[in-house]
């Protein structure tokens, strides 16, 4: 059945317009005269006007997913540091009792070209809660600048008591009205 429809579609797309061109050579494949170039320009501009916002949305969603993936990879480093009774830090110097989580380069700048700054809050001991915040900037799409991705580690006592079901929660704080729900990665919530 599928083959019949494909054959019929090919017939309608190629055979009939080809026959029409034999009968009337001044009619193109879309039924317009070959001299109407301005109609083609109008069609191309309509396609471009439709495709550009979709492409920008695609880029924004992929940039947020990339930054989320980068900080999500660091959560295991934070858990390991806390398990070893060390406090996670962004500082590159290795001090006793501290563990560098590796998000900044040797110049104390974010390694990611999509992030303007990282922040760490909390993480006093293994059972405590804390928060890793990535603020988008740099080469990210302009309307994403200032958007924050929060990776929050829930207090272990809340998990043991049943008040929380996850140990890490993702929250996104958008600062722009152009931010859309479809930019939010799976497993995150929008605030």
Order of alpha helices (4+ residues) and beta strands (2+ residues): alpha-alpha-alpha-beta-beta-beta-beta-beta-alpha-beta-beta
